[in-house]
Amino acid sequence: MTGRTPVLSVRGLSVRFLMPGGRGVAAVTDAHFDVAGGECLALIGESGCGKSVLASALLGLLPGNAQTAGAALLGDLDLLAADERTLARTVRGRLVGLVPQSPAAHLTPVRTIRSQLEETVAELTGVRGRTALRAAAEKAAARAAFPADHLDRHPHELSGGLAQRAATALALVGDAPLLLADEPTTGLDRDLVDRTVDELRRHVDNTNDVDNAGDAGNTADHRDRALLMITHDLAAAERVADRIAVMYAGRIVELTRAADFFGAPGPRHPYSRGLLDALPDRAFTPIPGLPPELGALPGGCAFAARCDRASDACAVQPPLTGTAACHHPHAALTEAADRA
């Protein structure tokens, strides 16, 4: 898509949960995408469509009843095939930084934010000494707009927005090649949303290199950094994303440039167009109906029951052709389709 080497290359990633009674839930089905160095890919879609499950699969954080298939290559390492030792000692924090969807559950409840930041800095950057660690922790907090006068508080003393900023600060410490941000703006007001996603974008663009040049362990090249952002906030996605991937009922149904998605010619998949039309600053028209249950997916196109363009052809699952997986996509400008 960008002409750059992918930092992350996902091929045929599928996740299925085995439930009591032998029932299966197809949470993610046959996902294919790349995230290149210097790029932000925003993964969007309704709650329950499989976005966070995909993120958990990349980090080996799925429950024991999950079965995965496909590959997710981070360089030469297949994240789906890596054992727990490799994931814990090599991947998490060092190769993949995570901004979690539920930060309060990821913060250690009996330790202050300062102590957690200092420990993370020491582990991932090699900084030593009480004074140096204190300064590095405060610098890390500032990157995520976390107030210095709250560093000595415990997680239960923080609001949801402050917990989110603490988790973001922790994720940025290692300057990992891949930053995986799962709903990174939850609980934040609009100004902090913009500041947070701008900071995540700076991680990719490497505008902090001058400030970080003296930090031990900071040797990453910005061309080798990428951001995969999972979000419901389409304004945040429009602000920082290079490309948009739209997920519906466990499948990626559209993958296109952000400029084409939010501008002209607009989304090609009817579901994607419905997401934009539902925004208050657009048509403010909800998509009719409800998504199907992932444990009882229909044959063919899962969106057909909600789509005013559906026909008999939709009884067959459409492949991702060009930028959209749809038998009746909206028209695209030729040059935009060629670019994507």
C-alpha positions as CSV (number, residue, x, y, z in Angstrom):
1,M,0.0,0.0,0.0
2,T,2.8,2.5,0.9
3,G,5.8,1.0,-0.9
4,R,7.4,0.3,2.5
5,T,8.3,-3.0,4.1
6,P,5.4,-4.2,6.3
7,V,6.1,-4.1,10.1
8,L,3.1,-6.4,10.5
9,S,1.8,-8.7,7.9
10,V,-1.4,-10.6,8.7
11,R,-2.5,-13.4,6.4
12,G,-5.7,-15.4,6.9
13,L,-5.9,-14.7,10.6
14,S,-9.0,-16.5,12.1
15,V,-10.1,-16.9,15.7
16,R,-12.7,-19.4,16.8
17,F,-14.0,-19.9,20.3
18,L,-15.1,-23.4,21.3
19,M,-18.1,-23.1,23.6
20,P,-19.9,-25.7,25.8
21,G,-21.9,-28.2,23.8
22,G,-19.5,-28.1,20.9
23,R,-20.8,-24.7,19.6
24,G,-18.2,-22.5,17.9
25,V,-18.1,-18.7,17.7
26,A,-16.2,-17.3,14.7
27,A,-14.9,-14.1,16.2
28,V,-12.4,-13.3,13.4
29,T,-12.5,-14.8,9.9
30,D,-9.7,-14.8,7.3
31,A,-8.2,-11.3,8.0
32,H,-5.6,-10.1,5.6
33,F,-3.8,-6.8,5.9
34,D,-0.3,-5.2,6.3
35,V,0.8,-2.3,8.4
36,A,3.9,-0.6,7.0
37,G,6.6,1.4,8.7
38,G,5.5,5.0,9.1
39,E,1.9,4.1,8.8
40,C,-1.2,4.2,10.9
41,L,-4.0,1.7,10.1
42,A,-7.3,2.3,11.9
43,L,-9.5,-0.8,12.4
44,I,-13.1,0.3,12.9
45,G,-16.5,-1.4,13.2
46,E,-19.4,-1.9,15.7
47,S,-18.9,-3.4,19.1
48,G,-18.6,-7.1,19.1
49,C,-17.4,-7.4,15.5
50,G,-14.0,-9.0,16.5
51,K,-11.6,-6.0,16.5
52,S,-10.3,-6.5,20.1
53,V,-10.2,-10.3,19.6
54,L,-7.9,-9.7,16.7
55,A,-5.6,-7.5,18.9
56,S,-5.6,-10.1,21.6
57,A,-4.6,-12.8,19.1
58,L,-1.6,-10.7,18.0
59,L,-0.3,-10.6,21.6
60,G,-1.2,-14.2,22.6
61,L,-3.8,-13.0,25.2
62,L,-6.7,-15.1,24.1
63,P,-8.5,-17.5,26.5
64,G,-7.8,-21.2,26.5
65,N,-10.9,-22.0,24.5
66,A,-9.7,-20.0,21.5
67,Q,-8.3,-21.6,18.3
68,T,-6.3,-19.5,15.9
69,A,-5.3,-20.1,12.2
70,G,-3.3,-18.1,9.7
71,A,-0.2,-16.1,10.3
72,A,0.8,-12.7,11.7
73,L,4.4,-11.9,10.8
74,L,6.3,-9.2,12.8
75,G,9.5,-9.3,10.8
76,D,10.4,-13.0,10.8
77,L,8.4,-13.8,13.9
78,D,5.0,-15.4,13.5
79,L,3.1,-14.0,16.5
80,L,0.4,-16.7,16.3
81,A,2.9,-19.5,16.5
82,A,5.1,-17.9,19.2
83,D,5.3,-19.6,22.6
84,E,4.4,-17.8,25.8
85,R,8.1,-17.4,26.8
86,T,8.8,-15.6,23.5
87,L,5.7,-13.4,23.8
88,A,6.5,-12.4,27.4
89,R,10.2,-11.8,27.0
90,T,10.6,-10.6,23.5
91,V,7.2,-9.4,22.1
92,R,5.1,-7.6,24.7
93,G,6.4,-4.1,25.4
94,R,9.5,-4.5,23.3
95,L,8.3,-5.4,19.9
96,V,4.6,-4.6,20.4
97,G,3.4,-1.9,22.7
98,L,-0.2,-2.2,23.9
99,V,-2.6,0.6,24.9
100,P,-5.3,-1.6,26.4
101,Q,-9.1,-1.2,26.0
102,S,-9.6,-1.5,29.8
103,P,-6.6,0.2,31.4
104,A,-7.8,-0.2,35.0
105,A,-7.5,-4.0,34.6
106,H,-4.0,-3.7,33.3
107,L,-2.5,-1.4,35.9
108,T,-1.2,-3.0,39.1
109,P,-3.7,-1.9,41.8
110,V,-1.2,-1.9,44.8
111,R,1.5,0.2,43.2
112,T,1.6,3.9,42.2
113,I,1.7,5.0,38.6
114,R,5.2,6.4,39.2
115,S,6.6,3.0,40.4
116,Q,5.0,1.2,37.4
117,L,6.5,3.7,35.0
118,E,9.9,3.6,36.6
119,E,9.9,-0.2,36.5
120,T,8.9,-0.2,32.8
121,V,11.5,2.4,31.9
122,A,14.2,0.3,33.7
123,E,13.1,-2.9,32.0
124,L,12.7,-1.6,28.5
125,T,15.3,1.2,28.1
126,G,18.1,0.2,30.6
127,V,17.9,3.6,32.4
128,R,19.3,3.1,36.0
129,G,19.6,5.3,39.1
130,R,16.9,6.8,41.2
131,T,17.2,10.3,39.8
132,A,17.4,9.2,36.2
133,L,14.4,6.8,36.6
134,R,12.4,9.5,38.2
135,A,13.1,12.0,35.4
136,A,12.4,9.3,32.7
137,A,9.1,8.4,34.3
138,E,8.0,12.0,34.5
139,K,8.9,12.4,30.8
140,A,7.0,9.3,29.9
141,A,3.9,10.6,31.7
142,A,4.2,14.0,30.0
143,R,4.1,12.3,26.5
144,A,0.6,11.0,27.4
145,A,-0.5,14.2,29.1
146,F,-0.6,12.4,32.5
147,P,-0.3,15.1,35.2
148,A,2.9,14.9,37.2
149,D,1.0,15.6,40.5
150,H,-0.9,12.3,40.1
151,L,2.1,10.1,39.6
152,D,2.2,9.0,43.2
153,R,-1.5,7.9,43.2
154,H,-2.7,4.3,42.9
155,P,-4.9,3.2,39.9
156,H,-8.1,3.2,42.1
157,E,-7.5,6.9,42.8
158,L,-7.7,7.8,39.1
159,S,-10.6,8.7,36.8
160,G,-11.1,6.5,33.8
161,G,-9.5,9.1,31.6
162,L,-6.4,9.4,33.8
163,A,-6.1,5.6,33.9
164,Q,-6.2,5.6,30.0
165,R,-3.4,8.2,29.9
166,A,-1.3,6.2,32.4
167,A,-1.7,3.1,30.2
168,T,-0.8,5.1,27.1
169,A,2.4,6.4,28.8
170,L,3.4,2.8,29.7
171,A,2.8,1.6,26.1
172,L,5.0,4.3,24.7
173,V,8.0,3.7,26.9
174,G,9.6,0.9,24.8
175,D,9.3,2.7,21.5
176,A,8.2,-0.6,20.1
177,P,8.1,-1.2,16.3
178,L,4.4,-1.9,16.5
179,L,2.1,0.1,18.7
180,L,-1.3,-1.6,19.2
181,A,-3.9,0.9,20.5
182,D,-7.2,-0.7,21.5
183,E,-9.7,2.1,22.0
184,P,-7.0,4.5,23.2
185,T,-9.4,7.4,23.7
186,T,-11.9,5.8,26.0
187,G,-13.1,8.3,28.7
188,L,-11.2,11.3,27.3
189,D,-12.7,14.6,26.3
190,R,-12.2,15.9,22.8
191,D,-9.1,17.9,23.5
192,L,-7.4,14.9,25.2
193,V,-8.6,12.6,22.4
194,D,-6.8,14.8,19.9
195,R,-3.6,15.1,22.0
196,T,-3.6,11.3,22.7
197,V,-3.9,10.3,19.0
198,D,-1.4,12.9,18.0
199,E,1.1,11.4,20.4
200,L,0.4,7.9,19.1
201,R,1.0,9.3,15.6
202,R,4.2,10.9,16.6
203,H,5.4,7.5,17.7
204,V,5.1,6.4,14.1
205,D,6.4,9.7,12.6
206,N,9.3,9.7,15.0
207,T,9.2,13.4,15.8
208,N,10.4,12.7,19.3
209,D,13.8,11.5,18.1
210,V,15.6,14.7,19.0
211,D,14.2,14.5,22.6
212,N,14.8,10.8,22.9
213,A,18.3,10.7,21.3
214,G,20.0,10.3,24.6
215,D,17.7,7.7,26.0
216,A,19.4,4.3,26.5
217,G,17.8,1.6,24.4
218,N,16.1,4.0,22.0
219,T,17.5,2.7,18.7
220,A,14.3,2.2,16.7
221,D,14.1,3.7,13.2
222,H,10.8,5.5,12.5
223,R,10.6,3.8,9.2
224,D,10.2,0.6,11.2
225,R,7.4,1.8,13.4
226,A,3.7,1.3,12.8
227,L,0.4,1.9,14.6
228,L,-2.6,-0.3,14.5
229,M,-5.4,1.6,16.2
230,I,-8.7,0.0,17.0
231,T,-11.4,2.6,17.6
232,H,-15.0,3.6,17.5
233,D,-14.0,7.2,17.2
234,L,-14.1,8.0,13.5
235,A,-13.0,11.6,14.1
236,A,-9.8,10.3,15.8
237,A,-9.3,7.8,12.9
238,E,-9.7,10.6,10.3
239,R,-7.2,12.7,12.2
240,V,-4.3,10.3,12.3
241,A,-4.9,7.2,10.1
242,D,-3.3,6.6,6.7
243,R,-5.7,3.7,5.9
244,I,-9.0,2.4,7.2
245,A,-9.9,-1.3,7.7
246,V,-13.6,-1.8,8.3
247,M,-14.6,-5.0,10.2
248,Y,-18.1,-6.5,10.2
249,A,-19.2,-9.8,11.8
250,G,-15.6,-10.9,12.1
251,R,-14.5,-10.1,8.6
252,I,-12.7,-7.1,7.1
253,V,-15.1,-5.8,4.5
254,E,-13.2,-2.8,3.3
255,L,-9.6,-1.7,3.3
256,T,-8.8,1.7,1.7
257,R,-7.0,5.0,2.1
258,A,-8.3,7.2,4.8
259,A,-8.4,10.2,2.4
260,D,-10.7,8.3,0.1
261,F,-12.8,6.9,2.9
262,F,-13.6,10.2,4.6
263,G,-13.5,12.3,1.5
264,A,-14.1,11.5,-2.2
265,P,-15.1,9.0,-3.4
266,G,-16.1,7.8,0.1
267,P,-16.5,4.2,1.3
268,R,-17.5,1.5,-1.3
269,H,-19.0,-1.1,1.1
270,P,-22.6,-0.2,2.1
271,Y,-21.8,-1.0,5.8
272,S,-18.9,1.4,5.7
273,R,-21.0,4.1,4.1
274,G,-23.6,3.5,6.8
275,L,-21.1,4.1,9.5
276,L,-20.3,7.5,8.1
277,D,-23.9,8.4,7.5
278,A,-24.7,7.6,11.2
279,L,-22.4,10.4,12.4
280,P,-24.1,13.5,13.8
281,D,-22.1,15.8,11.5
282,R,-23.2,13.8,8.5
283,A,-26.7,12.3,7.7
284,F,-27.2,11.2,11.4
285,T,-29.0,8.1,10.0
286,P,-28.6,4.8,11.9
287,I,-28.0,1.6,10.1
288,P,-31.2,-0.4,10.3
289,G,-31.3,-3.8,12.1
290,L,-28.6,-5.5,14.3
291,P,-25.4,-7.3,13.5
292,P,-25.7,-11.2,13.4
293,E,-24.5,-13.3,16.3
294,L,-20.9,-14.5,15.7
295,G,-22.0,-17.9,16.8
296,A,-24.8,-18.1,14.2
297,L,-23.5,-16.3,11.1
298,P,-25.6,-16.5,8.0
299,G,-24.2,-18.0,4.8
300,G,-22.9,-15.4,2.2
301,C,-22.6,-11.7,3.1
302,A,-23.3,-11.2,6.8
303,F,-24.5,-7.6,6.1
304,A,-27.1,-8.6,3.5
305,A,-30.1,-8.6,5.9
306,R,-29.4,-4.9,6.7
307,C,-28.4,-3.8,3.2
308,D,-30.7,-2.0,0.8
309,R,-28.5,-3.1,-2.1
310,A,-28.7,-6.8,-1.4
311,S,-29.7,-9.3,-4.1
312,D,-29.6,-13.1,-4.6
313,A,-25.9,-12.8,-5.4
314,C,-25.3,-12.0,-1.7
315,A,-26.0,-15.5,-0.7
316,V,-22.4,-16.2,-1.7
317,Q,-19.6,-14.7,0.5
318,P,-18.0,-11.9,-1.6
319,P,-14.2,-11.8,-1.7
320,L,-12.2,-8.6,-1.0
321,T,-11.9,-7.3,-4.5
322,G,-10.0,-4.0,-4.9
323,T,-10.9,-2.2,-1.7
324,A,-14.3,-3.8,-0.7
325,A,-15.8,-7.2,-0.1
326,C,-19.2,-6.6,-1.7
327,H,-21.2,-7.8,-4.7
328,H,-22.8,-4.4,-5.1
329,P,-20.2,-1.8,-3.9
330,H,-20.8,1.9,-4.3
331,A,-19.0,3.4,-7.3
332,A,-15.4,4.5,-6.9
333,L,-13.4,7.0,-8.8
334,T,-11.1,5.1,-11.1
335,E,-7.9,6.8,-10.0
336,A,-8.8,6.3,-6.3
337,A,-9.4,2.6,-6.8
338,D,-6.1,2.3,-8.7
339,R,-4.2,4.0,-5.9
340,A,-5.7,1.7,-3.2
